[in-house]
Amino acid sequence: MQLQAETRGTQGRSILLLRPPYLALTNVFASIRLLPMSDADDNVEILALRHQLAILQRQFDRRHRCFERRQDRCRLKQ
């Protein structure tokens, strides 16, 4: 049992050691990808990001309203 815990601990540390270089490398590739973009490409990407944001906001609003309804029902029961 103790051996398994030690193995998990070293495995977790190795993942933590790989995360910063991975993030740095992905940021470098993202920056390189953005350099040669034209204005039209920029506009398309901005529109896509706005669309994704609108979808996430709608999902959040639905969940928030659902939570408020549950709270109202609980208040009425008391």
Secondary structure as a PSIPRED ss2 file (coil, helix, strand):
# PSIPRED VFORMAT (PSIPRED V4.0)

   1 M C   1.000  0.000  0.000
   2 Q H   0.000  1.000  0.000
   3 L H   0.000  1.000  0.000
   4 Q H   0.000  1.000  0.000
   5 A H   0.000  1.000  0.000
   6 E H   0.000  1.000  0.000
   7 T H   0.000  1.000  0.000
   8 R H   0.000  1.000  0.000
   9 G H   0.000  1.000  0.000
  10 T H   0.000  1.000  0.000
  11 Q H   0.000  1.000  0.000
  12 G H   0.000  1.000  0.000
  13 R H   0.000  1.000  0.000
  14 S H   0.000  1.000  0.000
  15 I H   0.000  1.000  0.000
  16 L H   0.000  1.000  0.000
  17 L H   0.000  1.000  0.000
  18 L H   0.000  1.000  0.000
  19 R H   0.000  1.000  0.000
  20 P H   0.000  1.000  0.000
  21 P H   0.000  1.000  0.000
  22 Y H   0.000  1.000  0.000
  23 L H   0.000  1.000  0.000
  24 A H   0.000  1.000  0.000
  25 L H   0.000  1.000  0.000
  26 T H   0.000  1.000  0.000
  27 N H   0.000  1.000  0.000
  28 V H   0.000  1.000  0.000
  29 F H   0.000  1.000  0.000
  30 A H   0.000  1.000  0.000
  31 S H   0.000  1.000  0.000
  32 I H   0.000  1.000  0.000
  33 R H   0.000  1.000  0.000
  34 L H   0.000  1.000  0.000
  35 L C   1.000  0.000  0.000
  36 P C   1.000  0.000  0.000
  37 M C   1.000  0.000  0.000
  38 S C   1.000  0.000  0.000
  39 D H   0.000  1.000  0.000
  40 A H   0.000  1.000  0.000
  41 D H   0.000  1.000  0.000
  42 D H   0.000  1.000  0.000
  43 N H   0.000  1.000  0.000
  44 V H   0.000  1.000  0.000
  45 E H   0.000  1.000  0.000
  46 I H   0.000  1.000  0.000
  47 L H   0.000  1.000  0.000
  48 A H   0.000  1.000  0.000
  49 L H   0.000  1.000  0.000
  50 R H   0.000  1.000  0.000
  51 H H   0.000  1.000  0.000
  52 Q H   0.000  1.000  0.000
  53 L H   0.000  1.000  0.000
  54 A H   0.000  1.000  0.000
  55 I H   0.000  1.000  0.000
  56 L H   0.000  1.000  0.000
  57 Q H   0.000  1.000  0.000
  58 R H   0.000  1.000  0.000
  59 Q H   0.000  1.000  0.000
  60 F H   0.000  1.000  0.000
  61 D H   0.000  1.000  0.000
  62 R H   0.000  1.000  0.000
  63 R H   0.000  1.000  0.000
  64 H H   0.000  1.000  0.000
  65 R H   0.000  1.000  0.000
  66 C H   0.000  1.000  0.000
  67 F H   0.000  1.000  0.000
  68 E H   0.000  1.000  0.000
  69 R H   0.000  1.000  0.000
  70 R H   0.000  1.000  0.000
  71 Q H   0.000  1.000  0.000
  72 D H   0.000  1.000  0.000
  73 R H   0.000  1.000  0.000
  74 C H   0.000  1.000  0.000
  75 R H   0.000  1.000  0.000
  76 L H   0.000  1.000  0.000
  77 K H   0.000  1.000  0.000
  78 Q C   1.000  0.000  0.000
